[in-house]
Amino acid sequence: MTTGRLPAALALLTLCAGAAQATPRDHVITPEDYFTIAHMSDLTLSGNGKQATWVQSYWDKQSDGQKKDLWRMTLPKGTPERLTFSEENEGHPQFSADGRYLYFLKAESRGEDAKAPYNGKAQIFRLNLTSSEVVPLTRSPEGISQFTLGPQGQALWYTSNKEHKSDDPFAGLRSTHDAPQYGHGTVTVNPLYRLDLASYRSELVLDDNKVVWGFDISPDGNRIARVITDDNELVHLEGWSDVHVYDRQAQRGATLPDDAWRAQAPSPYGWLMQPRWSPDGTRLAFRIDYDGHPGQLFVTELDRSGQVVGQADLTRPGDATLNGDNIAWRPGSDEICYRASEHARVRLYCTEMDGTEQGATRSLTEGDFVVGGFAFSAKGRELALTHNGLDHFYELYSGRVGRTPERRTNINPQTAAWQLPQLSIVRWTAPDGSPVEGILELPHGYQKSDGPLPLVVQIHGGPTAATPYALQHRTYGRSTFAARGWALLSPNYRGSTGFGDRFLVDLVGREHDIEVADIQAGVDNLIAQGLVDAEKLAVMGWSNGGYLTNALISTSNRFKAASSGAGVWDQRLQWILEDTPGHVINFMQGLPWEQPEAYTHGSSLSHAANITTPTVIHMGEKDARVPAPHAYGLYRTLKQYLEVPTELLIYPGEGHGLSTYRHKLAKMQWDLAWFEHHVLGKPVE
């Protein structure tokens, strides 16, 4: 059995040695510290590359949620400056072409009877970066869904919201009896407008009663690429969405042939996203993701009539898996740039395209980068990005393209005093011989001679995702338990991204089987090394991590406590109720009546008789991805029929992730108390 070097994690302490001399690391991380962390998102760069702006969010206990403001910084060595101080949350900032203004979305309300732009619906606002004056630019009664600055910065293009009723034979009956809630018939669609930035007049460009999930404008302003569906229910995006190109001059549109990402794809249930025109306007790039299979990035070449004359399905480097939807052509080049996961890092890659022929691929972020957002200057020579490192959360990095970006901000200075966990990548071998990796956290200052530790196995969701090699303090266990003297293992089990395509697809048709064995082998590995006490084990996870928590406690009695968050209990119920059922179909390899044995085996409910592990269950009341009946079923099974110690926490108003201060704190404190009582025998305070 192989393993990575363990406290090579101690390299983290060396990395932070300089900072440690200035600020003693004497603060033990607590759950409450989570709410001191500022988050950086929506990064953008001015045309000349000398200004960066982003959305910075922070927790506000009084409002029980997060606040979001716009920030700006002069690069490379300016001081970050807060630009907005309103009660509303600002988002999606974009610089004007000359860098004088900042356009952004905000939903501002001035009372129940207020009209747009102050009726609480999102509108485009403009901030004068010299005078700080803020003015609304749109007055859409139902609000703006998305916008972009068009070619040469001459106009803003945006989609609004409009209710559309179908005209099928029963439309009249639905209208007559409007008290019931109908399954279909009324859709919120997204007309497209152009706001001229010289006259400030809006022009309706395209209104074909389509739902628009993403759009882009060609460099000449003539062609509009959109990802569209006929209905805004999320299920329509995974398998029934299209890439549509509209020619303004010819006043005609065409849907791109979809064989490559439907009939010829490993699954027809793909999520199309983010069409992006090349700088010369001849090619259109777009992404598609699948549950359980590698995502794809297509580059399609179109002639003047809109016909497809070439198409490339981008080949990825090494073991990389495409990550996220933020793709971009580097201005002034033929490079398409994208993020990709590879062995717990997330790097920024750029691939040269000659028409639709793929050329060389290079990484702009060699080393242990975990890249979030990124942006280029107008000429493509300057790059800005956010990076979550081993000793810091997401911060702004920038530099010339081709050179290693340098850190520019320190938006969480309080962490200089934190006793950070020791992070390392550990490796082991699964029972079938496959290599598996995970992220191990050990307490600050821990040495192996201190003896074995209690262990929390913290399992990521997805499963088409991965735990990154980066510092995290999360409501799902990262940093919290290491600070209390626990080891924490986050396994990147089979089905995780960034370890090659075979590693990813091995899980399809084998859920509740090989990934469970992968995780168990990782625990055995740590026990064999003498790092972990075999009698003091706990397991937790959220979403697919909750599903795997249920799977582990239904197939093993080694865990003394469990925290099951938003976890699937029964696969048939999941297909019936969730908002993206293609996920279940992909992994079960068919519909419930086509693969009944797979649905039975893949459900922890089928193995419930084996459960003895005390379990605390967390679930959002309005979770559409893993609906609450799963939690109620698990609770009934454990509490009423198996008499296993259990607690059920249903969080009012919450969806698939917890969003309020109170709910997040409650989860963290419940998990700590539950594990320390049932694993360590501590009294409940």
C-alpha positions in Angstrom: 0.0 0.0 0.0 1.5 3.4 -1.0 1.1 6.7 0.7 2.1 10.3 0.0 4.7 11.9 2.3 2.7 12.8 5.4 4.0 15.7 7.3 5.5 17.1 4.2 2.4 18.9 5.4 4.9 20.4 7.8 6.0 22.3 4.7 3.0 24.5 5.4 4.7 25.7 8.6 7.8 26.5 6.7 5.7 28.4 4.2 4.2 30.5 6.9 7.4 31.0 8.9 7.9 34.6 7.8 4.4 35.6 8.8 4.7 33.6 12.0 7.6 35.8 13.1 5.5 38.9 12.7 2.3 37.5 14.2 2.3 34.7 16.7 0.0 31.9 15.7 -1.8 31.6 19.0 -5.4 31.6 18.1 -7.2 28.2 18.1 -9.8 28.2 15.2 -13.4 28.0 16.3 -16.7 27.6 14.5 -17.4 31.3 15.0 -14.2 32.2 13.1 -15.9 31.0 9.9 -18.1 34.1 10.0 -15.0 36.4 10.0 -13.9 35.2 6.6 -14.3 37.6 3.7 -14.9 36.0 0.3 -13.8 37.3 -3.1 -15.8 36.6 -6.3 -16.9 38.1 -9.7 -13.3 39.3 -10.4 -12.9 41.6 -13.5 -10.1 43.6 -15.0 -10.1 47.0 -16.6 -9.2 47.2 -20.3 -5.7 48.6 -19.6 -5.1 46.0 -16.9 -4.4 48.6 -14.2 -7.6 48.2 -12.2 -9.2 45.1 -10.7 -12.7 45.0 -9.2 -14.5 42.2 -7.4 -17.5 41.4 -5.2 -16.4 41.0 -1.5 -18.9 39.3 0.8 -18.9 39.1 4.6 -21.2 37.7 7.2 -23.6 40.0 9.1 -24.9 38.5 12.3 -27.7 41.1 12.7 -29.2 40.3 9.3 -28.5 36.6 9.6 -26.8 36.4 6.2 -24.1 37.7 3.9 -23.6 41.2 2.6 -21.9 41.9 -0.7 -20.1 45.0 -1.8 -17.9 46.1 -4.7 -14.2 46.6 -4.2 -11.5 48.0 -6.4 -7.7 48.0 -6.5 -5.0 49.7 -8.6 -2.6 47.1 -9.8 0.0 45.9 -9.0 0.5 47.4 -5.6 -2.5 49.6 -4.7 -4.6 49.5 -1.7 -8.0 47.7 -1.9 -10.8 50.3 -1.8 -14.4 49.6 -0.9 -16.8 51.2 -3.5 -20.3 50.5 -2.2 -21.9 50.7 1.2 -25.6 50.1 0.5 -27.9 47.6 2.2 -28.5 45.8 -1.1 -26.0 43.3 -2.5 -24.1 44.4 -5.6 -22.9 41.9 -8.1 -21.5 41.1 -11.6 -19.3 44.2 -12.0 -17.9 45.2 -15.5 -15.7 48.1 -16.4 -16.6 50.5 -19.1 -14.2 50.4 -22.1 -12.4 53.5 -20.9 -12.3 52.4 -17.2 -14.2 55.5 -16.0 -17.4 53.6 -15.0 -18.4 50.3 -13.4 -21.6 48.6 -14.4 -23.2 46.2 -12.0 -26.5 44.5 -10.9 -28.4 45.5 -7.8 -31.9 44.9 -6.6 -32.9 48.1 -4.6 -36.3 48.5 -2.9 -37.7 51.8 -1.8 -41.0 50.5 -0.5 -43.9 48.3 -1.6 -45.3 50.7 -4.0 -42.0 51.8 -5.6 -41.7 51.3 -9.3 -38.7 50.1 -11.3 -35.7 50.7 -10.9 -36.5 50.7 -7.1 -39.1 47.9 -6.9 -36.7 45.3 -5.5 -36.0 43.7 -8.9 -32.4 43.5 -10.2 -31.4 46.4 -12.5 -28.2 47.6 -14.1 -26.5 50.5 -12.3 -23.6 52.6 -13.2 -20.9 53.8 -10.7 -18.8 56.8 -11.7 -15.3 55.8 -10.3 -14.3 59.5 -10.1 -17.3 61.1 -8.4 -18.8 57.9 -6.8 -22.2 58.8 -8.3 -24.5 55.8 -8.8 -27.3 55.9 -11.2 -29.7 53.2 -12.5 -29.5 52.5 -16.3 -32.5 50.2 -16.6 -36.1 50.2 -15.4 -37.3 46.7 -16.3 -40.5 46.0 -14.2 -39.5 42.3 -13.7 -35.8 42.9 -13.5 -32.7 42.0 -15.3 -31.4 38.4 -15.4 -27.9 39.0 -16.9 -25.9 41.5 -18.9 -22.6 42.1 -20.7 -20.7 45.0 -22.2 -20.8 44.7 -26.0 -18.1 45.1 -28.7 -16.0 48.3 -28.3 -17.9 49.2 -25.2 -20.6 50.9 -27.2 -23.6 49.2 -25.6 -24.9 47.0 -22.8 -26.7 43.9 -23.8 -29.1 42.4 -21.3 -31.9 39.9 -20.8 -35.0 40.8 -18.8 -37.8 38.7 -17.4 -41.2 38.2 -18.9 -44.1 35.8 -18.1 -45.2 33.7 -21.1 -48.2 31.4 -21.2 -48.3 28.5 -23.6 -51.1 28.4 -26.2 -51.8 24.6 -26.0 -55.5 23.4 -26.1 -55.8 23.5 -22.3 -54.3 27.0 -21.8 -57.8 28.5 -21.5 -58.9 26.0 -18.8 -55.8 26.7 -16.8 -56.5 30.4 -17.0 -60.2 29.9 -15.9 -59.1 27.8 -12.9 -56.1 29.7 -11.8 -56.2 28.6 -8.1 -54.3 25.3 -8.6 -50.6 25.3 -9.2 -50.0 23.6 -12.5 -47.0 21.6 -13.6 -46.4 23.6 -16.7 -48.1 26.3 -18.9 -46.4 29.4 -17.5 -42.8 30.2 -18.1 -40.5 33.1 -17.3 -38.7 33.9 -20.5 -35.8 36.3 -21.3 -36.1 38.9 -24.0 -32.8 40.4 -25.1 -32.2 44.2 -25.2 -29.4 46.5 -26.3 -28.8 49.7 -24.3 -26.8 52.3 -26.4 -24.3 54.0 -24.1 -24.3 57.2 -26.2 -28.0 57.8 -26.3 -29.0 55.6 -23.4 -31.9 54.2 -25.4 -32.9 50.6 -25.1 -33.8 48.5 -28.1 -35.6 45.2 -28.0 -33.3 42.9 -30.1 -34.8 39.4 -29.8 -38.0 38.1 -28.1 -38.8 34.6 -29.2 -40.2 33.4 -25.8 -37.1 31.4 -24.9 -35.4 30.9 -21.6 -31.9 32.2 -21.9 -29.2 30.6 -19.6 -26.3 32.4 -21.1 -25.4 34.6 -24.1 -22.6 36.4 -25.9 -22.4 39.0 -28.7 -20.0 38.6 -31.6 -17.2 41.2 -32.0 -19.1 42.9 -34.9 -22.3 43.1 -32.8 -24.2 41.1 -35.4 -24.5 37.6 -34.1 -26.0 36.5 -30.8 -25.2 33.1 -29.3 -27.5 31.8 -26.6 -28.0 28.7 -24.5 -31.8 28.3 -24.6 -34.7 26.1 -23.4 -38.4 26.3 -23.7 -39.0 26.1 -20.0 -37.2 27.5 -17.0 -37.6 24.4 -14.9 -34.0 23.3 -14.2 -34.6 19.8 -15.6 -34.9 21.3 -19.1 -31.3 22.5 -19.0 -29.9 19.0 -18.6 -30.7 17.4 -21.9 -33.2 19.7 -23.5 -31.1 22.8 -24.0 -29.7 24.2 -27.3 -27.0 26.5 -28.6 -28.8 29.0 -30.8 -27.1 31.6 -33.0 -29.1 34.6 -34.3 -28.0 36.8 -37.1 -29.4 40.4 -36.7 -28.8 41.6 -40.2 -30.3 38.5 -41.8 -33.0 38.3 -39.1 -32.7 34.6 -38.9 -31.5 32.1 -36.3 -30.2 28.5 -36.3 -29.7 25.9 -33.6 -26.3 24.2 -33.7 -26.4 20.4 -34.5 -26.2 18.6 -31.2 -25.1 15.1 -32.0 -21.7 15.6 -30.5 -23.1 16.4 -27.1 -26.3 14.4 -27.2 -26.3 11.2 -29.4 -22.5 10.8 -29.4 -22.0 11.8 -25.8 -21.6 9.4 -22.9 -24.9 10.8 -21.6 -27.6 12.9 -23.2 -28.2 14.7 -19.9 -25.6 17.4 -20.3 -25.6 21.0 -19.0 -24.8 23.5 -21.8 -23.2 26.8 -20.6 -21.4 30.0 -21.4 -21.1 30.5 -25.2 -18.1 32.7 -26.0 -17.2 34.2 -29.4 -13.6 34.2 -30.5 -11.9 37.6 -31.0 -12.2 37.3 -34.7 -15.8 36.3 -34.5 -15.5 33.2 -36.6 -15.7 30.6 -33.8 -17.9 29.9 -30.9 -16.7 28.1 -27.8 -19.0 26.7 -25.1 -19.0 24.2 -22.3 -21.1 21.2 -21.4 -21.0 19.3 -18.1 -22.3 15.8 -17.2 -22.9 14.1 -13.9 -20.5 11.1 -13.8 -18.7 11.8 -17.1 -16.0 14.3 -18.1 -17.2 17.7 -19.2 -16.4 19.0 -22.7 -15.4 22.2 -24.3 -16.4 22.7 -27.9 -15.0 25.1 -30.4 -17.3 25.5 -33.4 -16.5 27.4 -36.6 -19.3 29.1 -38.5 -19.4 30.6 -41.9 -21.2 33.9 -42.8 -24.4 32.1 -43.4 -24.3 30.5 -39.9 -23.4 27.0 -41.2 -21.0 24.9 -39.1 -17.8 24.3 -41.1 -15.7 22.8 -38.3 -15.9 21.7 -34.7 -13.3 20.6 -32.1 -13.9 18.7 -28.9 -11.0 20.0 -26.8 -8.5 17.4 -25.6 -7.5 18.1 -22.0 -3.9 17.9 -20.7 -2.8 15.0 -18.4 -5.5 13.9 -15.9 -7.3 17.2 -16.0 -11.0 17.6 -15.8 -12.8 20.8 -16.9 -13.8 22.8 -13.8 -16.6 25.4 -13.8 -18.2 27.4 -16.5 -15.9 30.5 -16.8 -14.1 30.0 -20.1 -12.6 32.9 -22.1 -10.8 33.6 -25.3 -7.6 35.5 -24.4 -7.9 38.8 -26.2 -5.6 39.4 -29.2 -4.9 35.7 -29.6 -6.4 32.4 -30.7 -6.2 30.8 -27.2 -9.2 29.5 -25.5 -8.6 29.6 -21.7 -10.4 27.5 -19.0 -10.0 26.1 -15.5 -9.3 22.4 -15.0 -8.9 20.2 -11.9 -5.8 18.0 -11.7 -4.9 16.1 -8.6 -6.6 18.4 -6.1 -5.3 21.6 -7.8 -7.3 23.8 -10.1 -5.2 25.4 -12.8 -5.8 27.9 -15.6 -5.0 26.5 -19.0 -4.9 28.1 -22.4 -5.1 26.1 -25.7 -4.1 27.5 -29.0 -6.7 27.0 -31.8 -5.9 27.2 -35.5 -9.5 27.4 -36.8 -10.8 24.3 -35.1 -7.5 22.5 -35.1 -6.1 22.2 -31.6 -2.6 23.3 -31.0 -0.4 23.5 -27.9 -1.8 23.8 -24.4 0.0 25.7 -21.6 -0.7 26.3 -17.9 -0.7 29.9 -16.7 -0.6 28.7 -13.1 2.0 26.0 -12.5 2.3 24.7 -8.9 -0.2 24.4 -6.1 -2.8 26.8 -7.5 -6.5 26.5 -6.8 -7.9 29.1 -9.2 -11.4 30.6 -8.8 -12.2 33.5 -11.1 -9.9 35.0 -13.8 -9.9 37.9 -16.2 -7.7 39.3 -18.9 -6.9 42.9 -20.0 -8.3 44.2 -23.3 -5.1 43.2 -25.2 -4.7 39.9 -23.4 -1.3 40.7 -21.9 -2.3 41.1 -18.3 -4.0 38.5 -16.1 -5.8 38.6 -12.8 -7.2 35.7 -10.9 -8.3 34.5 -7.4 -6.4 31.7 -5.7 -7.1 29.7 -2.6 -3.7 28.7 -1.2 -2.3 26.4 1.5 -2.1 29.2 4.1 -4.9 31.7 2.9 -8.4 31.8 1.5 -9.2 33.3 -2.0 -7.0 36.3 -2.7 -6.3 38.4 -5.8 -3.2 37.5 -7.9 -2.1 39.3 -11.0 0.8 39.6 -13.5 1.8 39.4 -17.1 0.5 36.4 -19.0 3.2 33.8 -19.2 4.7 34.7 -15.8 3.6 33.3 -12.4 0.9 35.5 -11.0 1.8 37.3 -7.7 -0.4 37.9 -4.7 -1.8 41.4 -4.4 -4.3 41.3 -1.5 -4.8 40.2 2.1 -8.5 40.5 2.7 -8.4 38.2 5.8 -5.6 39.6 7.9 -7.1 37.9 11.0 -5.9 34.5 9.8 -2.2 35.5 10.5 -2.9 34.6 14.1 -4.7 31.4 13.4 -3.2 28.0 14.3 -3.6 26.6 10.8 -4.0 22.8 10.3 -1.2 20.9 8.6 -2.3 20.0 5.1 -0.9 17.2 3.0 -1.9 15.0 0.1 -2.1 11.3 1.1 -2.2 8.4 -1.3 -3.3 4.8 -0.9 -4.4 1.8 -2.9 -8.0 0.6 -3.2 -8.9 -3.1 -2.8 -9.0 -3.5 -6.7 -5.5 -1.9 -7.0 -6.5 1.6 -8.1 -4.5 4.5 -6.7 -6.6 6.9 -4.6 -5.7 10.3 -3.0 -7.2 12.5 -0.4 -6.5 15.7 1.6 -5.4 15.1 5.2 -5.6 17.8 7.9 -3.7 17.4 11.1 -3.8 19.6 14.2 -1.4 22.6 14.3 1.9 21.4 15.8 1.0 17.7 15.8 3.8 15.2 15.5 3.4 11.5 14.9 5.1 10.8 18.2 2.1 12.4 19.9 0.2 9.2 19.1 -2.9 8.3 17.1 -5.7 10.8 16.7 -9.5 10.5 16.4 -10.5 10.7 12.8 -13.3 12.5 10.9 -13.8 11.3 7.4 -15.3 14.3 5.5 -16.7 13.4 2.1 -17.1 15.9 -0.8 -20.3 16.2 -2.8 -20.9 15.8 -6.5 -19.7 13.2 -6.8 -18.3 14.8 -10.0 -16.1 17.2 -8.0 -13.1 17.0 -5.8 -11.7 18.4 -2.5 -8.9 20.9 -3.3 -5.4 21.0 -1.9 -6.1 24.3 -0.1 -6.9 25.9 3.2 -10.6 25.8 4.0 -12.8 26.6 7.0 -16.2 25.3 6.2 -19.4 24.3 7.8 -18.7 20.8 6.6 -15.8 20.2 8.9 -12.6 21.6 7.3 -10.3 23.3 9.9 -12.9 23.0 12.7 -12.0 19.5 13.8 -8.2 19.7 13.4 -8.4 22.7 15.8 -10.1 20.4 18.3 -7.4 17.7 18.1 -8.8 15.5 15.3 -7.3 14.3 12.1 -9.6 14.9 9.1 -9.5 13.0 5.8 -11.2 14.3 2.7 -11.0 11.4 0.2 -11.1 12.1 -3.5 -12.7 8.7 -4.2 -13.6 7.1 -7.6 -15.9 9.5 -9.4 -13.9 12.6 -8.4 -12.6 15.0 -10.9 -8.9 15.7 -11.8 -7.6 12.1 -11.7 -8.2 11.1 -15.3 -11.3 10.1 -17.2 -11.2 6.5 -16.3 -11.0 7.3 -12.6 -14.1 9.6 -13.0 -16.3 7.2 -15.0 -15.4 4.1 -13.0 -18.1 5.1 -10.6 -20.9 4.9 -13.1 -23.1 1.9 -12.4 -21.1 1.1 -9.3 -22.3 3.6 -6.6 -22.6 2.2 -3.1 -19.7 0.0 -4.0 -16.2 1.1 -5.3 -16.3 4.6 -3.8 -17.2 3.1 -0.4 -14.3 0.7 -0.7 -11.9 3.6 -1.7 -12.9 5.5 1.4 -12.6 2.5 3.7 -9.1 1.8 2.4 -8.1 5.4 3.0 -9.1 5.0 6.7 -7.2 1.7 6.9 -4.1 3.4 5.5 -4.1 6.0 8.2 -4.7 3.4 10.9 -1.8 1.3 9.6 0.5 4.4 9.8 -0.3 4.9 13.4 -1.9 8.3 12.8 -5.5 7.3 13.6 -7.2 5.5 16.4 -9.3 2.7 14.9 -11.8 3.0 17.8 -12.4 6.7 17.3 -13.8 7.2 13.9 -16.6 9.5 12.6 -17.9 10.3 9.2 -19.7 13.3 7.7 -20.7 14.8 4.3 -23.1 17.0 2.5 -25.0 16.2 -0.7 -23.2 13.2 -2.3 -21.1 13.3 0.8 -24.3 12.8 2.8 -25.3 9.9 0.5 -21.9 8.3 1.1 -22.2 8.9 4.8 -25.5 6.9 4.6 -23.7 4.2 2.5 -20.8 3.9 4.9 -22.9 3.5 8.0 -25.2 1.0 6.2 -22.3 -1.2 5.2 -20.0 -0.8 8.2 -20.2 -0.5 12.0 -16.7 0.9 12.5 -17.9 4.6 12.7 -18.9 5.7 16.2 -20.8 8.7 14.9 -22.1 10.2 11.7 -23.4 13.5 10.3 -25.6 13.0 7.2 -26.2 16.3 5.4 -28.6 16.6 2.4 -28.0 12.9 1.6 -29.9 10.6 -0.7 -31.6 7.7 1.2 -33.5 6.1 -1.7 -32.5 6.3 -5.4 -36.1 5.9 -6.7 -37.3 8.7 -4.4 -34.4 10.8 -5.7 -35.3 10.3 -9.3 -38.9 11.1 -8.5 -38.3 14.3 -6.6 -35.0 16.0 -7.5 -34.6 18.9 -9.9 -31.9 17.3 -11.9 -32.9 13.6 -12.4 -30.3 13.0 -15.1 -27.8 12.6 -12.2 -29.6 9.5 -11.0 -30.2 8.1 -14.5 -26.5 8.5 -15.4 -25.2 6.6 -12.3 -27.9 4.0 -12.3 -27.4 3.6 -16.1 -31.1 3.8 -16.8 -34.6 4.7 -15.6 -36.1 3.0 -12.5 -38.1 0.6 -14.5 -35.1 -0.2 -16.7 -32.6 -0.9 -13.9 -34.6 -1.9 -10.8 -31.7 -3.8 -9.3 -29.3 -0.9 -9.6 -31.8 1.4 -7.9 -32.2 -1.1 -5.1 -28.5 -1.7 -4.6 -27.6 2.0 -4.8 -30.1 2.9 -2.0 -28.8 2.9 1.5 -32.4 2.2 2.5 -31.9 -1.3 1.1 -29.1 -1.9 3.6 -30.6 -0.1 6.5 -30.8 -3.2 8.8 -27.1 -3.0 9.3 -27.0 0.5 10.8 -25.9 1.0 14.4 -24.1 4.4 14.1 -25.5 7.3 16.1 -26.4 9.8 13.3 -27.3 13.5 13.3 -29.2 14.4 10.1 -29.2 17.9 8.5 -31.5 19.0 5.7 -32.9 22.2 4.1 -36.6 22.4 4.2 -36.9 23.5 0.6 -34.0 21.6 -0.9 -34.9 20.8 -4.5 -31.7 18.8 -5.3 -32.0 16.3 -2.4 -35.5 16.9 -1.1 -36.4 16.7 2.6 -38.3 13.3 2.4 -34.9 11.6 2.3 -34.1 13.0 5.7 -37.5 12.1 7.1 -37.1 8.6 5.8 -33.6 8.2 7.3 -34.8 9.6 10.6 -37.9 7.3 10.8 -35.7 4.3 10.0 -33.1 5.0 12.7 -35.4 6.5 15.4 -38.5 4.4 15.1 -37.5 1.1 13.7 -33.8 0.5 14.5 -33.6 2.5 17.8 -30.3 4.1 16.8 -29.5 7.4 18.6 -30.4 10.1 16.1 -31.3 13.8 15.7 -33.1 15.4 12.8 -32.4 19.1 12.0 -34.6 20.6 9.3 -33.5 24.2 8.5 -36.5 26.4 7.6 -36.5 28.1 4.2 -33.1 26.6 3.2 -32.3 24.9 -0.1 -29.4 22.6 -0.9 -26.9 24.7 1.0 -27.3 26.5 4.3 -27.3 30.3 3.8 -27.9 31.9 7.2 -25.6 32.7 10.1 -27.7 30.9 12.6 -28.1 27.7 10.5 -24.5 27.4 9.7 -23.4 27.9 13.3 -26.0 25.4 14.5 -24.7 22.7 12.1 -21.1 23.2 13.1 -21.9 23.2 16.8 -24.2 20.1 16.5 -21.5 18.2 14.6 -18.8 19.0 17.1 -21.0 18.1 20.1 -22.3 14.9 18.4 -18.9 13.6 17.5 -17.2 14.5 20.7 -19.9 12.8 22.7 -20.4 9.6 20.7 -16.7 9.1 19.7 -14.7 10.7 22.6 -17.2 10.2 25.4 -17.4 13.8 26.3 -20.4 15.1 28.1 -22.7 17.4 26.1 -22.4 21.0 27.2 
